Structures are given as C-alpha cells and as structure tokens.
Amino acid sequence: MKNIIIVEDDKALSNGITLALKNPEVDILQCYDIASAKQNLSKGDFDLLILDINLPDGNGLDLLCEVKKEYPMPIIMLTANDMETDIVTGLEMGADDYITKPFSLAILRARVNTQLRKQSFVKSNYFKQDGFIFDFDKMEFFKNDTLIELSKTEQKLLRMLVENKTVTLERSILIDRIWTDGAEYVDENALSVTIKRLRDKLEDTPTKPQYIKTVYGIGYLWAVK
C-alpha cells in the first residue's frame, strides 16, 4: 500500500486529485493547511507529498524545506505560481516535480506513479514510524531522537521485521536469512537472544512488547502497521 498526503486548501481540487489517484493500492490523506499537514506527517509513514504553495496558514515552500530535512519522500509542487522563476525556485529548494495549474489529471497521475516507483527503491533502506527512525544505509537507528547502537545481527533481524510489517516470519526463515555465514548449524537460542536484545533497546516495556511480538509456535512479527 502506498500512502500519499495532499496539502491543498481548494477542497474541490483536492477531492478531484484524490479521485484521480485512488486505487486499491493507494491510500490518500487530504490536508487543507500546513498545521494539519505537519501533525499528520509526524505520525504517519508516507510515500509522496503533493503540496500547494499558497496555503491559508503559510507558504508551502517553507514546508517543502522542512519535509526534505526530515522525511525521505518525493514532493510534487502543485501551484498556480507558473512563472519560470517560481518553478526554478521550487526545484532548487528540493521539489522533485513542479506542476502548474491548470493541469491534466492524467499527467499528474503519470508523474505521481513515476515518483512512487523511485520511492520504492529509496524506502527499502529507510523506515520511520512513531518515534523510530531506522536508516539501514547509514546504519543509524533512533528512538525518540536517541541514537541506538545495534549489532550487525540485530540490524539484519530488525530490517526483516520492518520490511514485512504485520507479517509473521517463521523462526526457521529468520535463522536461515540472518545467519548466512555458511555454518551448518545455528542454535535456535541465538534468535531468541537477538529478539530479546532488540526488545530491550526498542520497546518501552520489553516484557510486554508493542512492536516486536511473538507468535507462539511460529515466529515473530513487527506488529504495528
């Protein structure tokens, strides 16, 4: 499922864009000002931002800069500001695409699909949810802005869990994927120990985990969608 957030104060236009982009593989959140956009961005995990510039409580370009610093998502500017200098400014400030009004919904849909394809590659190495930020490229892991040190084994296990959110992964599969050093035998207790270490570092109450849950007799999952 791809998650798109639209920040556009013209509700009729926002509804039209939503209708044009809606399909079973896309979930769309509509915001009508910067304040509600910031609130939802901080809580959600989005794949694309469609952003107007002229908003009732501020300039969309300011939000563009903030989002680019904090979230690894493409941004399509959608605005009536159609001067060449406006377009150049938006792109130089970090916009991935710039569409001027009026526009074709078919062209918008094609450009959205292009950005989503690019984002699928980027997001495989980056995960953000609630207070967690996991950057597997940089090997940096944060909980509520606090850096967490993870071993290579813990990183492999965490990545498998978050890439398969809400899917139960069998113990045998996890062992086979994580311990790929050619060893003929790996003690199953090694997985239990690694799970415990991850919970100790990530969960507020490790004995009552909210995220890394056990499915008894089967395996483990990252339980929060």
KAQUI-V422465 format. One record per residue. RES is the residue in three letters. SS is DSSP state (~ for helix, > for strand, _ for the rest). PHI is phi in degrees with one decimal (NA if undefined). Layout:
BEGIN
RES/SS/PHI, RES/SS/PHI
END
This chain:
BEGIN
MET/_/NA, LYS/>/-97.9, ASN/>/-112.2, ILE/>/-116.1, ILE/>/-114.3, ILE/>/-109.1, VAL/>/-115.2, GLU/_/-149.5, ASP/_/-80.6, ASP/_/-79.5, LYS/~/-64.1, ALA/~/-64.8, LEU/~/-66.5, SER/~/-58.2, ASN/~/-64.9, GLY/~/-65.0, ILE/~/-64.4, THR/~/-59.4, LEU/~/-64.0, ALA/~/-69.2, LEU/~/-94.8, LYS/_/-65.2, ASN/>/-158.4, PRO/_/-61.1, GLU/_/-98.9, VAL/>/-128.5, ASP/>/-116.7, ILE/>/-119.5, LEU/>/-112.0, GLN/>/-102.7, CYS/>/-124.3, TYR/_/-117.3, ASP/_/-157.1, ILE/~/-68.0, ALA/~/-59.1, SER/~/-68.8, ALA/~/-63.1, LYS/~/-61.2, GLN/~/-60.2, ASN/~/-74.4, LEU/~/-63.0, SER/~/-70.3, LYS/~/-101.1, GLY/_/-100.8, ASP/_/-127.8, PHE/_/-109.1, ASP/_/-101.7, LEU/>/-160.5, LEU/>/-117.8, ILE/>/-104.9, LEU/>/-130.7, ASP/_/-81.3, ILE/_/-91.7, ASN/>/-89.1, LEU/>/-117.1, PRO/_/-64.1, ASP/_/-117.2, GLY/>/155.4, ASN/>/-99.5, GLY/~/-61.3, LEU/~/-64.8, ASP/~/-65.9, LEU/~/-66.3, LEU/~/-54.4, CYS/~/-63.1, GLU/~/-64.0, VAL/~/-64.4, LYS/~/-62.7, LYS/~/-76.8, GLU/~/-109.7, TYR/_/-129.7, PRO/_/-88.2, MET/_/-129.1, PRO/>/-72.3, ILE/>/-128.5, ILE/>/-106.6, MET/>/-80.5, LEU/>/-132.6, THR/>/-153.7, ALA/_/-82.0, ASN/_/-74.4, ASP/_/-108.9, MET/_/-69.8, GLU/~/-56.7, THR/~/-65.1, ASP/~/-63.9, ILE/~/-63.9, VAL/~/-61.4, THR/~/-60.8, GLY/~/-60.6, LEU/~/-67.1, GLU/~/-68.6, MET/_/-83.3, GLY/_/122.2, ALA/_/-63.0, ASP/_/-85.9, ASP/>/-158.0, TYR/>/-142.7, ILE/>/-118.2, THR/>/-98.7, LYS/_/-85.1, PRO/_/-75.3, PHE/_/-145.2, SER/_/-87.1, LEU/~/-64.1, ALA/~/-65.9, ILE/~/-67.7, LEU/~/-58.7, ARG/~/-61.0, ALA/~/-65.3, ARG/~/-70.8, VAL/~/-62.5, ASN/~/-62.6, THR/~/-63.1, GLN/~/-67.4, LEU/~/-66.7, ARG/~/-63.6, LYS/~/-63.3, GLN/~/-67.7, SER/~/-58.9, PHE/~/-72.7, VAL/~/-65.4, LYS/~/-69.6, SER/_/-63.6, ASN/_/-109.0, TYR/>/-143.6, PHE/>/-137.5, LYS/>/-135.8, GLN/>/-158.8, ASP/_/49.4, GLY/_/-95.3, PHE/>/-94.1, ILE/>/-132.8, PHE/>/-117.8, ASP/>/-108.7, PHE/_/-76.1, ASP/_/-69.6, LYS/_/-84.8, MET/_/55.6, GLU/>/-119.4, PHE/>/-133.6, PHE/>/-125.9, LYS/>/-128.2, ASN/_/50.5, ASP/_/70.8, THR/>/-99.7, LEU/>/-70.0, ILE/>/-117.0, GLU/_/-88.7, LEU/_/-123.7, SER/_/-71.9, LYS/~/-59.8, THR/~/-66.0, GLU/~/-64.0, GLN/~/-63.6, LYS/~/-61.2, LEU/~/-65.9, LEU/~/-60.4, ARG/~/-62.5, MET/~/-62.3, LEU/~/-67.0, VAL/~/-74.7, GLU/~/-75.4, ASN/_/-126.5, LYS/_/-49.8, THR/_/67.0, VAL/_/-103.9, THR/_/-75.3, LEU/>/-101.7, GLU/>/-66.6, ARG/~/-57.1, SER/~/-62.9, ILE/~/-68.1, LEU/~/-61.3, ILE/~/-62.5, ASP/~/-64.9, ARG/~/-78.5, ILE/~/-86.3, TRP/_/-99.0, THR/_/-108.1, ASP/_/-95.6, GLY/_/87.0, ALA/_/-66.1, GLU/_/-74.2, TYR/_/-141.2, VAL/_/-124.5, ASP/_/-63.2, GLU/_/-59.9, ASN/~/-64.0, ALA/~/-60.9, LEU/~/-67.6, SER/~/-59.8, VAL/~/-64.8, THR/~/-66.9, ILE/~/-59.7, LYS/~/-61.7, ARG/~/-64.9, LEU/~/-63.1, ARG/~/-62.4, ASP/~/-61.5, LYS/~/-88.7, LEU/~/-110.1, GLU/_/-84.5, ASP/_/-67.0, THR/_/-127.4, PRO/~/-56.2, THR/~/-77.0, LYS/~/-129.9, PRO/_/-65.9, GLN/_/-95.3, TYR/_/-104.0, ILE/>/-93.5, LYS/>/-107.3, THR/>/-95.2, VAL/>/-105.9, TYR/_/-59.0, GLY/_/84.1, ILE/_/-123.7, GLY/>/175.3, TYR/>/-138.8, LEU/>/-152.3, TRP/>/-86.4, ALA/_/-85.2, VAL/_/-96.5, LYS/_/-74.3
END
